Amino acid sequence: MPRYTDRHAASGVRDALPGLETWPSQYPADYEIVITIPEFTSICPKTGLPDFATLTVTYVPDRRCVELKSLKEYVNAYRGLGIFNENVVNRVLADLVRALEPRRMAVRGVFTPRGGIQATVEARFPRTEPPHPTSSVRGPRRRSPEPSSRRSGSGGRPKAR
């Protein structure tokens, strides 16, 4: 019998949480917002013990900014939620990206040491594609005939013909 089950691993990932409210950004140029949440708490789904962390959300808005009171209510809902540290960071990122559709975003969780071990977890949007584990063996990847959604060095603009 495994010590950590698939149920532990998925705990908290799909639980209902309060909605995130947004408001329209007034500036079309890039600017960065950094939100620090120094009193984040959640529950370890395996042990039932509390986890404490400082979460830092850094993003460049596109059209929407997060309303801070709704973010506070959203974050406070984690207090009774059984969820692993890695899932906290990835879920917060996914929920904020879904609500805001930012240009860029990073969520970093620095979790208080327990048992002499401290974990820092960071997730970013847009996500980068991991290198294929056998790419050096197979040679370069063929380009798809479909246009890529990733930006090229030209800023994502099509080449002039």
C-alpha positions in Angstrom: 0.0 0.0 0.0 1.5 3.3 -1.0 2.2 5.9 1.6 0.8 8.7 -0.5 -2.2 7.8 -2.7 -3.6 9.4 -5.8 -6.4 10.8 -3.6 -3.8 12.6 -1.5 -2.1 13.9 -4.6 -5.3 15.3 -6.1 -6.7 16.7 -2.8 -7.8 20.3 -3.0 -7.1 20.6 -6.7 -10.7 20.9 -7.8 -12.5 22.0 -4.6 -14.8 25.0 -4.8 -13.2 28.3 -3.7 -14.5 31.8 -3.7 -14.5 33.6 -7.1 -11.8 36.1 -8.0 -13.2 39.5 -8.9 -11.4 41.8 -11.4 -11.4 45.4 -12.5 -10.3 47.0 -15.8 -6.7 48.0 -16.1 -6.4 51.7 -17.2 -3.0 51.4 -18.8 -2.1 49.7 -22.1 1.7 49.7 -21.5 3.3 46.9 -19.5 3.5 47.4 -15.8 4.1 44.9 -13.0 2.1 44.2 -10.0 3.6 42.3 -7.0 1.2 41.0 -4.3 2.7 39.5 -1.1 0.6 37.2 1.1 2.7 36.6 4.2 0.2 34.6 6.2 -1.0 31.9 3.8 -2.1 28.6 5.4 -3.4 25.3 4.2 -3.6 21.8 5.5 -1.4 18.8 4.5 -3.8 16.2 3.0 -1.7 13.3 4.4 -1.0 14.4 8.0 -3.7 17.0 8.6 -1.0 19.4 9.9 -1.1 23.1 8.9 1.3 24.4 6.2 2.4 28.1 6.4 3.8 30.1 3.6 4.5 33.4 2.1 2.9 33.5 -1.4 4.1 36.1 -3.9 2.0 36.8 -7.0 3.8 38.8 -9.7 2.0 39.7 -12.9 1.8 42.0 -15.9 -1.9 42.7 -16.5 -3.4 42.8 -19.9 -7.0 44.1 -19.6 -7.8 43.0 -16.0 -6.4 43.4 -12.5 -7.4 41.3 -9.5 -9.5 43.0 -6.8 -7.5 42.5 -3.5 -10.5 41.9 -1.2 -11.7 39.0 -3.4 -8.1 37.7 -3.5 -7.9 37.8 0.3 -11.2 35.8 0.6 -10.0 33.3 -2.0 -6.6 32.8 -0.2 -8.3 32.5 3.2 -10.4 29.6 1.8 -7.2 27.5 1.7 -7.0 27.5 5.5 -9.2 24.4 5.8 -8.3 22.9 2.5 -6.1 19.7 2.3 -3.7 20.4 -0.5 0.0 19.8 -1.2 2.3 22.8 -1.5 3.0 22.2 -5.2 -0.7 22.0 -5.9 -1.3 25.3 -4.0 1.1 27.3 -6.2 -0.1 25.7 -9.4 -3.8 26.1 -8.5 -3.4 29.7 -7.5 -1.6 30.4 -10.8 -4.3 28.6 -12.9 -7.2 30.3 -11.1 -5.6 33.8 -11.4 -4.7 33.2 -15.1 -8.2 32.1 -15.8 -9.7 35.2 -14.1 -7.2 37.8 -15.4 -5.7 36.6 -18.7 -2.4 38.4 -17.9 0.5 39.0 -20.2 2.8 37.2 -17.7 2.4 35.9 -14.2 4.4 34.0 -11.6 3.3 32.6 -8.3 5.9 31.7 -5.7 5.3 29.9 -2.4 7.9 29.8 0.3 6.7 27.3 2.8 7.8 27.4 6.4 10.2 24.6 7.3 8.7 21.5 8.9 10.9 18.7 10.1 14.0 20.7 9.0 12.9 20.9 5.3 11.8 24.1 3.6 10.0 24.0 0.2 9.9 26.8 -2.3 7.6 26.3 -5.3 7.2 28.6 -8.3 5.0 28.3 -11.3 4.9 30.7 -14.3 2.6 31.7 -17.1 3.0 31.4 -20.0 4.3 27.9 -19.3 7.4 26.9 -21.2 7.4 23.7 -23.2 9.8 21.2 -21.6 12.5 19.8 -23.8 11.7 16.4 -25.2 13.8 13.9 -23.3 15.1 12.2 -26.4 15.4 15.3 -28.6 19.2 15.0 -28.9 18.9 11.4 -30.0 16.2 12.1 -32.6 17.6 15.3 -33.9 15.8 18.5 -34.4 12.0 18.5 -34.2 10.1 19.1 -37.5 8.1 22.3 -37.6 4.4 21.9 -37.8 2.7 23.4 -40.9 0.2 25.1 -38.5 1.3 28.5 -37.1 2.6 28.4 -33.6 0.9 30.3 -30.8 4.4 30.9 -29.3 6.0 34.1 -30.1 9.1 34.0 -32.2 12.1 36.4 -32.0 10.1 38.8 -34.3 7.6 39.4 -31.5 5.1 37.0 -33.0 4.4 39.1 -36.1 4.2 37.3 -39.5 7.0 37.9 -41.9 6.4 40.3 -44.7 6.0 38.7 -48.1 
